[in-house]
Amino acid sequence: MHREKLPTIKVPELPPGYQYRLYQDGDEIHWARLETFVLDFPTEEKALVYRQ
C-alpha cells in the first residue's frame, strides 16, 4: 500500500466492548497463536522463538 493512500482508509468501527491497541509486552502468546493461525509459522513455539 502506498503511504499517500493511508489517510483515505476508514478504520472499521468495533462493537461495544472492543478496542484497538498496539502490541504490548505480555502479548507474545496471542501473537504466536495469530501467526500460526494464518500459517506464517507451523507451530506457536516456532513463532515465539522468532519473536524473541
N, C-alpha and C positions, 0 to 999 in steps of 0.2 A: 504494500500500500504506500502511496506517495504521501509525504508529510503534508503537502498543501491541502490534501483532502480530509485530513483529520478533523478540522473544525466543522465539517459538514456531517459528520457521523452523529446520529442520535443515539444517546445512551438509553437502553431499554429501562422502563420503569419496573421496579421489582415489586412483588406482592408485599403486603404488610408483614412485618416481622423479619424481612430480609434486608441486607445491606451489602454494598460493595466495600471491600477493603483490600489493601495491599498485603502481600506476603509478610508474615511476621515470624520471628523465632518461635519454634514450637509447632509450626505448620508442616513440618517435614513429612510426617506420615500421610497427611492429606494430599500433599503434593505428589508423593510417591504413588498413592492409590490412583490419582488422576492420570499421571503419566503412564502408569501401567494399563489403565482402562483404555486410553487412546492409542495403545500399542507402541509408545515410544521406548518402553523397556519391557523385557519379558517377565520380570518379577519386581515386586516392591523393593526387595532387598537390593537389587541392582540399581534401581532408581535412587535409593537412599545413599548408596556408595557414590554414585555420580554427584549427588547434591553436596556431599561432604567435600 
